[in-house]
Amino acid sequence: MTSIEIPFPDDWHVHLRDGEMLEAVVGYTARRFRYAMVMPNLAPPITSVADARAYHQRILAVAPADAPDFRPVMALYCSPAIDLDDLRRGVEEGIIAAVKYYPAGATTNSDAGGTSLADFMNLYETMIDLGIRLLVHAEDTDPTVDIFAREASFLDRQLAPLCASLPELAVTVEHVSTGAGVDFVSAHPQVAASITPHHLARDRSDLLANGMKPDLYCKPVINSSADQAQLIAAATGGDPKFFLGTDSAPHPTAAKYGPVAKAGVFNAAYGLEVVADVFHQEGSLDQLAAFTSTNGAAVYGVEPSEHRLMLTAESTDQDLATHLTTAAGDEVVLFGDDEATRWQVSVS
């Protein structure tokens, strides 16, 4: 039997939504992760410290009592609506830890996003002064760019010039999905990257072969097996610039299975088992703690958790949940239930 004990993990990219969906999903994150970098793409987006503080309070109000070390971390949505003095106060008060840039129209609730990274230079200069990171959804929205090449295109057209102009700006490429993304992060000292369980564990054949699978549709899209192999190598190789960000993003099945599938994979329930399974298959369980618990903590300037969590490679014949149901009756599919049958997770 194979077991590994790791510091309690952190999730440096998660969507908790709001209202009944927040109440339904927050426990999955709170019971498995300590810090959780909460994405600000609500409708309307979180663009002020008051908005972020109120959202933080709503999250904690419905977080489970048996997850006392759960710590939501708040980011603002990159927008002309951000007041720089307000941002400064929010960082100084410990409310705001980052700013998230969405290309307009790229993904869920991104209509208020930017048309170019270059439009926010004054904001970035303030962020450098405050020592906070720019989180980037790296996806070109030019319809002439092939969907599987949009991460590479965005990095080349927009993020590379920004990094050259402002080398002091700390950047996280969120949910990096391609080998080109891995290479970009490796080539730029000020850039780090989060990687999701689903981009590690699946490739585009899983998404598209034998019919498109809406439950695997996300942005950026799951890419080729060659890209997947580079992501796995980056995650399991011990490079401190790569760390776990689940990008867990719940949508009701009615929205996933409609005429236009909503982009998002809800992996908070079993994402840790999925990642452990990938590392186990690679013979790299000794690197799991770095990816899940220490690399991201170092990037964001916090100490690893003093609490521990045990993962054991042990099959179970019990029926695991495949869906959750909100108070309104909406169903959300849980990603990773197959891997979860091969792992037991316990707090040590």
GURO-442961 format. One record per residue (C-alpha): residue in three letters; x, y, z. Coordinates in nm, 2 decimals, always signed. Example, Ala and Ser with C-alpha at 12.3 -4.5 7.8 and 13.67 -1.06 7.14 Angstrom:
<recs>
<rec r="ala" c1="+1.23" c2="-0.45" c3="+0.78"/>
<rec r="ser" c1="+1.37" c2="-0.11" c3="+0.71"/>
</recs>
This chain:
<recs>
<rec r="met" c1="+0.00" c2="+0.00" c3="+0.00"/>
<rec r="thr" c1="+0.13" c2="+0.34" c3="-0.10"/>
<rec r="ser" c1="+0.07" c2="+0.64" c3="+0.13"/>
<rec r="ile" c1="+0.20" c2="+0.99" c3="+0.14"/>
<rec r="glu" c1="+0.16" c2="+1.27" c3="+0.40"/>
<rec r="ile" c1="+0.17" c2="+1.63" c3="+0.28"/>
<rec r="pro" c1="+0.11" c2="+1.97" c3="+0.43"/>
<rec r="phe" c1="-0.25" c2="+2.07" c3="+0.38"/>
<rec r="pro" c1="-0.28" c2="+2.18" c3="+0.02"/>
<rec r="asp" c1="-0.37" c2="+2.53" c3="-0.12"/>
<rec r="asp" c1="-0.59" c2="+2.60" c3="-0.42"/>
<rec r="trp" c1="-0.45" c2="+2.91" c3="-0.59"/>
<rec r="his" c1="-0.74" c2="+2.94" c3="-0.84"/>
<rec r="val" c1="-1.10" c2="+2.85" c3="-0.77"/>
<rec r="his" c1="-1.45" c2="+2.97" c3="-0.86"/>
<rec r="leu" c1="-1.69" c2="+2.96" c3="-0.57"/>
<rec r="arg" c1="-1.98" c2="+3.15" c3="-0.75"/>
<rec r="asp" c1="-2.24" c2="+3.31" c3="-0.52"/>
<rec r="gly" c1="-2.58" c2="+3.25" c3="-0.36"/>
<rec r="glu" c1="-2.71" c2="+2.89" c3="-0.37"/>
<rec r="met" c1="-2.43" c2="+2.77" c3="-0.58"/>
<rec r="leu" c1="-2.17" c2="+2.91" c3="-0.34"/>
<rec r="glu" c1="-2.35" c2="+2.74" c3="-0.05"/>
<rec r="ala" c1="-2.35" c2="+2.41" c3="-0.24"/>
<rec r="val" c1="-1.98" c2="+2.40" c3="-0.34"/>
<rec r="val" c1="-1.78" c2="+2.59" c3="-0.08"/>
<rec r="gly" c1="-1.75" c2="+2.29" c3="+0.15"/>
<rec r="tyr" c1="-1.57" c2="+2.08" c3="-0.11"/>
<rec r="thr" c1="-1.29" c2="+2.34" c3="-0.13"/>
<rec r="ala" c1="-1.29" c2="+2.43" c3="+0.24"/>
<rec r="arg" c1="-1.24" c2="+2.07" c3="+0.36"/>
<rec r="arg" c1="-0.95" c2="+1.99" c3="+0.12"/>
<rec r="phe" c1="-0.76" c2="+2.32" c3="+0.09"/>
<rec r="arg" c1="-0.63" c2="+2.59" c3="+0.32"/>
<rec r="tyr" c1="-0.58" c2="+2.90" c3="+0.11"/>
<rec r="ala" c1="-0.82" c2="+2.94" c3="-0.18"/>
<rec r="met" c1="-0.76" c2="+3.22" c3="-0.43"/>
<rec r="val" c1="-1.12" c2="+3.31" c3="-0.52"/>
<rec r="met" c1="-1.18" c2="+3.44" c3="-0.87"/>
<rec r="pro" c1="-1.37" c2="+3.77" c3="-0.90"/>
<rec r="asn" c1="-1.57" c2="+3.70" c3="-1.21"/>
<rec r="leu" c1="-1.91" c2="+3.74" c3="-1.06"/>
<rec r="ala" c1="-2.19" c2="+3.93" c3="-1.23"/>
<rec r="pro" c1="-2.12" c2="+4.21" c3="-1.17"/>
<rec r="pro" c1="-1.75" c2="+4.16" c3="-1.12"/>
<rec r="ile" c1="-1.56" c2="+4.23" c3="-0.80"/>
<rec r="thr" c1="-1.38" c2="+4.56" c3="-0.87"/>
<rec r="ser" c1="-1.36" c2="+4.73" c3="-0.53"/>
<rec r="val" c1="-1.24" c2="+4.65" c3="-0.18"/>
<rec r="ala" c1="-1.59" c2="+4.68" c3="-0.05"/>
<rec r="asp" c1="-1.71" c2="+4.43" c3="-0.30"/>
<rec r="ala" c1="-1.43" c2="+4.19" c3="-0.21"/>
<rec r="arg" c1="-1.49" c2="+4.23" c3="+0.16"/>
<rec r="ala" c1="-1.86" c2="+4.16" c3="+0.12"/>
<rec r="tyr" c1="-1.79" c2="+3.85" c3="-0.09"/>
<rec r="his" c1="-1.53" c2="+3.73" c3="+0.16"/>
<rec r="gln" c1="-1.79" c2="+3.76" c3="+0.43"/>
<rec r="arg" c1="-2.05" c2="+3.57" c3="+0.23"/>
<rec r="ile" c1="-1.80" c2="+3.29" c3="+0.16"/>
<rec r="leu" c1="-1.72" c2="+3.25" c3="+0.53"/>
<rec r="ala" c1="-2.08" c2="+3.27" c3="+0.63"/>
<rec r="val" c1="-2.16" c2="+2.94" c3="+0.45"/>
<rec r="ala" c1="-1.82" c2="+2.77" c3="+0.49"/>
<rec r="pro" c1="-1.85" c2="+2.44" c3="+0.70"/>
<rec r="ala" c1="-1.76" c2="+2.45" c3="+1.07"/>
<rec r="asp" c1="-1.54" c2="+2.14" c3="+1.03"/>
<rec r="ala" c1="-1.29" c2="+2.34" c3="+0.81"/>
<rec r="pro" c1="-1.16" c2="+2.60" c3="+1.06"/>
<rec r="asp" c1="-0.84" c2="+2.67" c3="+0.87"/>
<rec r="phe" c1="-1.01" c2="+2.76" c3="+0.54"/>
<rec r="arg" c1="-0.88" c2="+3.10" c3="+0.42"/>
<rec r="pro" c1="-1.04" c2="+3.26" c3="+0.11"/>
<rec r="val" c1="-0.80" c2="+3.50" c3="-0.06"/>
<rec r="met" c1="-0.95" c2="+3.78" c3="-0.26"/>
<rec r="ala" c1="-0.86" c2="+3.93" c3="-0.60"/>
<rec r="leu" c1="-1.00" c2="+4.22" c3="-0.79"/>
<rec r="tyr" c1="-1.13" c2="+4.20" c3="-1.15"/>
<rec r="cys" c1="-0.90" c2="+4.40" c3="-1.38"/>
<rec r="ser" c1="-1.11" c2="+4.68" c3="-1.50"/>
<rec r="pro" c1="-1.11" c2="+5.06" c3="-1.55"/>
<rec r="ala" c1="-1.35" c2="+5.07" c3="-1.25"/>
<rec r="ile" c1="-1.06" c2="+4.99" c3="-1.01"/>
<rec r="asp" c1="-0.97" c2="+5.29" c3="-0.80"/>
<rec r="leu" c1="-0.59" c2="+5.28" c3="-0.73"/>
<rec r="asp" c1="-0.63" c2="+5.44" c3="-0.39"/>
<rec r="asp" c1="-0.90" c2="+5.19" c3="-0.30"/>
<rec r="leu" c1="-0.67" c2="+4.91" c3="-0.43"/>
<rec r="arg" c1="-0.38" c2="+5.04" c3="-0.21"/>
<rec r="arg" c1="-0.60" c2="+5.04" c3="+0.10"/>
<rec r="gly" c1="-0.73" c2="+4.69" c3="+0.03"/>
<rec r="val" c1="-0.38" c2="+4.55" c3="+0.00"/>
<rec r="glu" c1="-0.26" c2="+4.74" c3="+0.31"/>
<rec r="glu" c1="-0.56" c2="+4.61" c3="+0.50"/>
<rec r="gly" c1="-0.49" c2="+4.25" c3="+0.39"/>
<rec r="ile" c1="-0.82" c2="+4.22" c3="+0.19"/>
<rec r="ile" c1="-0.67" c2="+4.21" c3="-0.16"/>
<rec r="ala" c1="-0.39" c2="+3.98" c3="-0.27"/>
<rec r="ala" c1="-0.40" c2="+4.00" c3="-0.65"/>
<rec r="val" c1="-0.57" c2="+4.14" c3="-0.96"/>
<rec r="lys" c1="-0.71" c2="+3.91" c3="-1.23"/>
<rec r="tyr" c1="-0.71" c2="+4.00" c3="-1.60"/>
<rec r="tyr" c1="-0.97" c2="+3.84" c3="-1.83"/>
<rec r="pro" c1="-0.97" c2="+3.90" c3="-2.21"/>
<rec r="ala" c1="-1.32" c2="+4.03" c3="-2.29"/>
<rec r="gly" c1="-1.54" c2="+3.74" c3="-2.40"/>
<rec r="ala" c1="-1.29" c2="+3.47" c3="-2.33"/>
<rec r="thr" c1="-1.48" c2="+3.27" c3="-2.07"/>
<rec r="thr" c1="-1.76" c2="+3.28" c3="-1.81"/>
<rec r="asn" c1="-1.84" c2="+3.63" c3="-1.69"/>
<rec r="ser" c1="-1.56" c2="+3.79" c3="-1.89"/>
<rec r="asp" c1="-1.76" c2="+4.05" c3="-2.08"/>
<rec r="ala" c1="-1.63" c2="+4.32" c3="-1.86"/>
<rec r="gly" c1="-1.27" c2="+4.22" c3="-1.93"/>
<rec r="gly" c1="-1.00" c2="+4.40" c3="-2.12"/>
<rec r="thr" c1="-0.93" c2="+4.42" c3="-2.49"/>
<rec r="ser" c1="-0.55" c2="+4.45" c3="-2.43"/>
<rec r="leu" c1="-0.32" c2="+4.40" c3="-2.14"/>
<rec r="ala" c1="-0.14" c2="+4.72" c3="-2.24"/>
<rec r="asp" c1="-0.45" c2="+4.93" c3="-2.14"/>
<rec r="phe" c1="-0.37" c2="+4.90" c3="-1.76"/>
<rec r="met" c1="-0.01" c2="+5.01" c3="-1.73"/>
<rec r="asn" c1="-0.09" c2="+5.26" c3="-1.44"/>
<rec r="leu" c1="-0.26" c2="+4.98" c3="-1.25"/>
<rec r="tyr" c1="+0.04" c2="+4.75" c3="-1.30"/>
<rec r="glu" c1="+0.28" c2="+5.01" c3="-1.17"/>
<rec r="thr" c1="+0.07" c2="+5.04" c3="-0.86"/>
<rec r="met" c1="+0.07" c2="+4.67" c3="-0.82"/>
<rec r="ile" c1="+0.45" c2="+4.66" c3="-0.85"/>
<rec r="asp" c1="+0.47" c2="+4.91" c3="-0.57"/>
<rec r="leu" c1="+0.22" c2="+4.71" c3="-0.36"/>
<rec r="gly" c1="+0.40" c2="+4.38" c3="-0.43"/>
<rec r="ile" c1="+0.09" c2="+4.19" c3="-0.56"/>
<rec r="arg" c1="+0.06" c2="+3.96" c3="-0.85"/>
<rec r="leu" c1="-0.12" c2="+4.00" c3="-1.18"/>
<rec r="leu" c1="-0.33" c2="+3.68" c3="-1.25"/>
<rec r="val" c1="-0.38" c2="+3.63" c3="-1.63"/>
<rec r="his" c1="-0.63" c2="+3.43" c3="-1.82"/>
<rec r="ala" c1="-0.40" c2="+3.37" c3="-2.12"/>
<rec r="glu" c1="-0.63" c2="+3.33" c3="-2.42"/>
<rec r="asp" c1="-0.64" c2="+3.52" c3="-2.74"/>
<rec r="thr" c1="-1.00" c2="+3.60" c3="-2.84"/>
<rec r="asp" c1="-0.92" c2="+3.67" c3="-3.20"/>
<rec r="pro" c1="-1.16" c2="+3.44" c3="-3.39"/>
<rec r="thr" c1="-0.91" c2="+3.38" c3="-3.66"/>
<rec r="val" c1="-0.68" c2="+3.21" c3="-3.42"/>
<rec r="asp" c1="-0.73" c2="+2.83" c3="-3.38"/>
<rec r="ile" c1="-0.88" c2="+2.75" c3="-3.05"/>
<rec r="phe" c1="-0.60" c2="+2.52" c3="-2.96"/>
<rec r="ala" c1="-0.34" c2="+2.79" c3="-3.03"/>
<rec r="arg" c1="-0.50" c2="+3.07" c3="-2.84"/>
<rec r="glu" c1="-0.29" c2="+3.04" c3="-2.53"/>
<rec r="ala" c1="+0.04" c2="+3.05" c3="-2.72"/>
<rec r="ser" c1="-0.09" c2="+3.35" c3="-2.93"/>
<rec r="phe" c1="-0.19" c2="+3.55" c3="-2.62"/>
<rec r="leu" c1="+0.14" c2="+3.49" c3="-2.46"/>
<rec r="asp" c1="+0.33" c2="+3.60" c3="-2.77"/>
<rec r="arg" c1="+0.11" c2="+3.89" c3="-2.86"/>
<rec r="gln" c1="+0.03" c2="+4.04" c3="-2.52"/>
<rec r="leu" c1="+0.20" c2="+3.89" c3="-2.22"/>
<rec r="ala" c1="+0.56" c2="+3.88" c3="-2.37"/>
<rec r="pro" c1="+0.56" c2="+4.26" c3="-2.44"/>
<rec r="leu" c1="+0.42" c2="+4.34" c3="-2.10"/>
<rec r="cys" c1="+0.68" c2="+4.13" c3="-1.93"/>
<rec r="ala" c1="+0.95" c2="+4.30" c3="-2.13"/>
<rec r="ser" c1="+0.81" c2="+4.65" c3="-2.04"/>
<rec r="leu" c1="+0.76" c2="+4.58" c3="-1.67"/>
<rec r="pro" c1="+1.00" c2="+4.30" c3="-1.56"/>
<rec r="glu" c1="+0.93" c2="+4.39" c3="-1.20"/>
<rec r="leu" c1="+0.56" c2="+4.29" c3="-1.23"/>
<rec r="ala" c1="+0.49" c2="+3.95" c3="-1.08"/>
<rec r="val" c1="+0.26" c2="+3.74" c3="-1.30"/>
<rec r="thr" c1="+0.08" c2="+3.41" c3="-1.27"/>
<rec r="val" c1="-0.04" c2="+3.25" c3="-1.59"/>
<rec r="glu" c1="-0.35" c2="+3.08" c3="-1.47"/>
<rec r="his" c1="-0.45" c2="+2.73" c3="-1.57"/>
<rec r="val" c1="-0.16" c2="+2.70" c3="-1.81"/>
<rec r="ser" c1="-0.27" c2="+2.44" c3="-2.07"/>
<rec r="thr" c1="+0.00" c2="+2.40" c3="-2.33"/>
<rec r="gly" c1="+0.37" c2="+2.32" c3="-2.38"/>
<rec r="ala" c1="+0.41" c2="+2.68" c3="-2.52"/>
<rec r="gly" c1="+0.27" c2="+2.80" c3="-2.18"/>
<rec r="val" c1="+0.52" c2="+2.59" c3="-1.99"/>
<rec r="asp" c1="+0.81" c2="+2.72" c3="-2.20"/>
<rec r="phe" c1="+0.69" c2="+3.08" c3="-2.15"/>
<rec r="val" c1="+0.68" c2="+3.05" c3="-1.78"/>
<rec r="ser" c1="+1.03" c2="+2.89" c3="-1.77"/>
<rec r="ala" c1="+1.17" c2="+3.16" c3="-1.99"/>
<rec r="his" c1="+1.04" c2="+3.46" c3="-1.78"/>
<rec r="pro" c1="+1.18" c2="+3.49" c3="-1.42"/>
<rec r="gln" c1="+0.88" c2="+3.70" c3="-1.30"/>
<rec r="val" c1="+0.62" c2="+3.45" c3="-1.42"/>
<rec r="ala" c1="+0.48" c2="+3.15" c3="-1.24"/>
<rec r="ala" c1="+0.18" c2="+2.93" c3="-1.34"/>
<rec r="ser" c1="-0.10" c2="+2.73" c3="-1.19"/>
<rec r="ile" c1="-0.20" c2="+2.39" c3="-1.34"/>
<rec r="thr" c1="-0.54" c2="+2.22" c3="-1.30"/>
<rec r="pro" c1="-0.62" c2="+1.86" c3="-1.23"/>
<rec r="his" c1="-0.82" c2="+1.83" c3="-1.55"/>
<rec r="his" c1="-0.54" c2="+1.96" c3="-1.77"/>
<rec r="leu" c1="-0.30" c2="+1.71" c3="-1.61"/>
<rec r="ala" c1="-0.53" c2="+1.41" c3="-1.64"/>
<rec r="arg" c1="-0.71" c2="+1.46" c3="-1.97"/>
<rec r="asp" c1="-0.63" c2="+1.55" c3="-2.33"/>
<rec r="arg" c1="-0.84" c2="+1.67" c3="-2.62"/>
<rec r="ser" c1="-0.92" c2="+1.32" c3="-2.73"/>
<rec r="asp" c1="-1.09" c2="+1.27" c3="-2.40"/>
<rec r="leu" c1="-1.29" c2="+1.59" c3="-2.47"/>
<rec r="leu" c1="-1.37" c2="+1.52" c3="-2.84"/>
<rec r="ala" c1="-1.34" c2="+1.16" c3="-2.94"/>
<rec r="asn" c1="-1.67" c2="+0.97" c3="-2.97"/>
<rec r="gly" c1="-1.86" c2="+1.29" c3="-2.93"/>
<rec r="met" c1="-1.79" c2="+1.62" c3="-2.75"/>
<rec r="lys" c1="-1.81" c2="+1.58" c3="-2.37"/>
<rec r="pro" c1="-1.96" c2="+1.90" c3="-2.22"/>
<rec r="asp" c1="-1.84" c2="+1.81" c3="-1.87"/>
<rec r="leu" c1="-1.48" c2="+1.84" c3="-1.99"/>
<rec r="tyr" c1="-1.53" c2="+2.16" c3="-2.18"/>
<rec r="cys" c1="-1.34" c2="+2.45" c3="-2.01"/>
<rec r="lys" c1="-1.14" c2="+2.76" c3="-2.11"/>
<rec r="pro" c1="-0.86" c2="+2.73" c3="-2.20"/>
<rec r="val" c1="-0.96" c2="+2.41" c3="-2.37"/>
<rec r="ile" c1="-0.79" c2="+2.08" c3="-2.28"/>
<rec r="asn" c1="-0.52" c2="+2.05" c3="-2.54"/>
<rec r="ser" c1="-0.31" c2="+1.77" c3="-2.71"/>
<rec r="ser" c1="-0.15" c2="+1.47" c3="-2.55"/>
<rec r="ala" c1="+0.19" c2="+1.63" c3="-2.62"/>
<rec r="asp" c1="+0.08" c2="+1.94" c3="-2.43"/>
<rec r="gln" c1="-0.05" c2="+1.73" c3="-2.15"/>
<rec r="ala" c1="+0.29" c2="+1.55" c3="-2.13"/>
<rec r="gln" c1="+0.47" c2="+1.88" c3="-2.09"/>
<rec r="leu" c1="+0.22" c2="+1.99" c3="-1.82"/>
<rec r="ile" c1="+0.28" c2="+1.67" c3="-1.63"/>
<rec r="ala" c1="+0.66" c2="+1.71" c3="-1.66"/>
<rec r="ala" c1="+0.63" c2="+2.07" c3="-1.52"/>
<rec r="ala" c1="+0.41" c2="+1.97" c3="-1.24"/>
<rec r="thr" c1="+0.60" c2="+1.66" c3="-1.13"/>
<rec r="gly" c1="+0.95" c2="+1.79" c3="-1.20"/>
<rec r="gly" c1="+0.99" c2="+2.00" c3="-0.88"/>
<rec r="asp" c1="+1.01" c2="+2.34" c3="-1.06"/>
<rec r="pro" c1="+0.89" c2="+2.58" c3="-0.79"/>
<rec r="lys" c1="+0.72" c2="+2.81" c3="-1.05"/>
<rec r="phe" c1="+0.44" c2="+2.55" c3="-1.10"/>
<rec r="phe" c1="+0.17" c2="+2.48" c3="-0.85"/>
<rec r="leu" c1="-0.19" c2="+2.37" c3="-0.81"/>
<rec r="gly" c1="-0.48" c2="+2.59" c3="-0.90"/>
<rec r="thr" c1="-0.78" c2="+2.37" c3="-0.96"/>
<rec r="asp" c1="-0.99" c2="+2.62" c3="-1.16"/>
<rec r="ser" c1="-1.28" c2="+2.44" c3="-1.02"/>
<rec r="ala" c1="-1.58" c2="+2.60" c3="-1.18"/>
<rec r="pro" c1="-1.93" c2="+2.47" c3="-1.12"/>
<rec r="his" c1="-2.21" c2="+2.50" c3="-1.38"/>
<rec r="pro" c1="-2.56" c2="+2.34" c3="-1.36"/>
<rec r="thr" c1="-2.60" c2="+2.05" c3="-1.60"/>
<rec r="ala" c1="-2.87" c2="+2.26" c3="-1.77"/>
<rec r="ala" c1="-2.60" c2="+2.51" c3="-1.87"/>
<rec r="lys" c1="-2.34" c2="+2.24" c3="-1.96"/>
<rec r="tyr" c1="-2.58" c2="+2.04" c3="-2.18"/>
<rec r="gly" c1="-2.75" c2="+2.33" c3="-2.35"/>
<rec r="pro" c1="-2.71" c2="+2.45" c3="-2.70"/>
<rec r="val" c1="-2.38" c2="+2.63" c3="-2.60"/>
<rec r="ala" c1="-2.20" c2="+2.45" c3="-2.32"/>
<rec r="lys" c1="-2.07" c2="+2.67" c3="-2.04"/>
<rec r="ala" c1="-1.70" c2="+2.65" c3="-1.99"/>
<rec r="gly" c1="-1.59" c2="+2.50" c3="-1.66"/>
<rec r="val" c1="-1.50" c2="+2.17" c3="-1.48"/>
<rec r="phe" c1="-1.61" c2="+2.12" c3="-1.12"/>
<rec r="asn" c1="-1.32" c2="+1.93" c3="-0.97"/>
<rec r="ala" c1="-1.31" c2="+2.05" c3="-0.60"/>
<rec r="ala" c1="-1.45" c2="+1.72" c3="-0.47"/>
<rec r="tyr" c1="-1.19" c2="+1.48" c3="-0.62"/>
<rec r="gly" c1="-0.92" c2="+1.71" c3="-0.77"/>
<rec r="leu" c1="-0.67" c2="+1.61" c3="-0.51"/>
<rec r="glu" c1="-0.71" c2="+1.24" c3="-0.59"/>
<rec r="val" c1="-0.68" c2="+1.32" c3="-0.96"/>
<rec r="val" c1="-0.35" c2="+1.50" c3="-0.91"/>
<rec r="ala" c1="-0.22" c2="+1.22" c3="-0.68"/>
<rec r="asp" c1="-0.31" c2="+0.96" c3="-0.94"/>
<rec r="val" c1="-0.11" c2="+1.15" c3="-1.21"/>
<rec r="phe" c1="+0.19" c2="+1.18" c3="-0.98"/>
<rec r="his" c1="+0.16" c2="+0.82" c3="-0.88"/>
<rec r="gln" c1="+0.15" c2="+0.70" c3="-1.24"/>
<rec r="glu" c1="+0.46" c2="+0.91" c3="-1.31"/>
<rec r="gly" c1="+0.65" c2="+0.77" c3="-1.01"/>
<rec r="ser" c1="+0.67" c2="+1.12" c3="-0.87"/>
<rec r="leu" c1="+0.47" c2="+1.11" c3="-0.55"/>
<rec r="asp" c1="+0.77" c2="+1.25" c3="-0.37"/>
<rec r="gln" c1="+0.71" c2="+1.58" c3="-0.56"/>
<rec r="leu" c1="+0.33" c2="+1.59" c3="-0.47"/>
<rec r="ala" c1="+0.38" c2="+1.81" c3="-0.17"/>
<rec r="ala" c1="+0.58" c2="+2.07" c3="-0.36"/>
<rec r="phe" c1="+0.31" c2="+2.10" c3="-0.63"/>
<rec r="thr" c1="+0.01" c2="+2.10" c3="-0.40"/>
<rec r="ser" c1="+0.14" c2="+2.26" c3="-0.07"/>
<rec r="thr" c1="+0.47" c2="+2.45" c3="-0.09"/>
<rec r="asn" c1="+0.54" c2="+2.59" c3="-0.44"/>
<rec r="gly" c1="+0.23" c2="+2.81" c3="-0.45"/>
<rec r="ala" c1="+0.27" c2="+2.91" c3="-0.08"/>
<rec r="ala" c1="+0.62" c2="+3.04" c3="-0.16"/>
<rec r="val" c1="+0.50" c2="+3.23" c3="-0.47"/>
<rec r="tyr" c1="+0.23" c2="+3.40" c3="-0.27"/>
<rec r="gly" c1="+0.45" c2="+3.47" c3="+0.03"/>
<rec r="val" c1="+0.29" c2="+3.24" c3="+0.29"/>
<rec r="glu" c1="+0.43" c2="+2.95" c3="+0.49"/>
<rec r="pro" c1="+0.31" c2="+2.60" c3="+0.42"/>
<rec r="ser" c1="+0.04" c2="+2.47" c3="+0.64"/>
<rec r="glu" c1="+0.13" c2="+2.31" c3="+0.98"/>
<rec r="his" c1="-0.17" c2="+2.07" c3="+0.93"/>
<rec r="arg" c1="-0.12" c2="+1.75" c3="+0.74"/>
<rec r="leu" c1="-0.32" c2="+1.54" c3="+0.50"/>
<rec r="met" c1="-0.27" c2="+1.17" c3="+0.41"/>
<rec r="leu" c1="-0.33" c2="+1.02" c3="+0.07"/>
<rec r="thr" c1="-0.33" c2="+0.64" c3="+0.04"/>
<rec r="ala" c1="-0.35" c2="+0.44" c3="-0.28"/>
<rec r="glu" c1="-0.63" c2="+0.21" c3="-0.18"/>
<rec r="ser" c1="-0.92" c2="+0.11" c3="-0.40"/>
<rec r="thr" c1="-1.27" c2="+0.13" c3="-0.27"/>
<rec r="asp" c1="-1.58" c2="-0.04" c3="-0.39"/>
<rec r="gln" c1="-1.81" c2="+0.21" c3="-0.24"/>
<rec r="asp" c1="-2.03" c2="+0.42" c3="-0.46"/>
<rec r="leu" c1="-1.90" c2="+0.77" c3="-0.48"/>
<rec r="ala" c1="-2.11" c2="+1.07" c3="-0.56"/>
<rec r="thr" c1="-2.10" c2="+1.18" c3="-0.92"/>
<rec r="his" c1="-2.32" c2="+1.49" c3="-0.88"/>
<rec r="leu" c1="-2.41" c2="+1.75" c3="-0.62"/>
<rec r="thr" c1="-2.75" c2="+1.92" c3="-0.60"/>
<rec r="thr" c1="-2.81" c2="+2.28" c3="-0.50"/>
<rec r="ala" c1="-3.09" c2="+2.40" c3="-0.28"/>
<rec r="ala" c1="-3.27" c2="+2.51" c3="-0.60"/>
<rec r="gly" c1="-3.24" c2="+2.16" c3="-0.74"/>
<rec r="asp" c1="-2.96" c2="+2.23" c3="-1.00"/>
<rec r="glu" c1="-2.72" c2="+1.94" c3="-1.05"/>
<rec r="val" c1="-2.35" c2="+1.98" c3="-1.10"/>
<rec r="val" c1="-2.12" c2="+1.70" c3="-1.22"/>
<rec r="leu" c1="-1.82" c2="+1.61" c3="-1.01"/>
<rec r="phe" c1="-1.50" c2="+1.55" c3="-1.21"/>
<rec r="gly" c1="-1.26" c2="+1.28" c3="-1.11"/>
<rec r="asp" c1="-1.48" c2="+1.01" c3="-0.95"/>
<rec r="asp" c1="-1.29" c2="+0.74" c3="-1.13"/>
<rec r="glu" c1="-0.96" c2="+0.84" c3="-0.98"/>
<rec r="ala" c1="-1.13" c2="+0.89" c3="-0.64"/>
<rec r="thr" c1="-1.21" c2="+0.52" c3="-0.63"/>
<rec r="arg" c1="-0.83" c2="+0.45" c3="-0.61"/>
<rec r="trp" c1="-0.74" c2="+0.69" c3="-0.33"/>
<rec r="gln" c1="-0.84" c2="+0.75" c3="+0.03"/>
<rec r="val" c1="-0.79" c2="+1.10" c3="+0.18"/>
<rec r="ser" c1="-0.77" c2="+1.16" c3="+0.55"/>
<rec r="val" c1="-0.66" c2="+1.45" c3="+0.77"/>
<rec r="ser" c1="-0.38" c2="+1.34" c3="+0.99"/>
</recs>
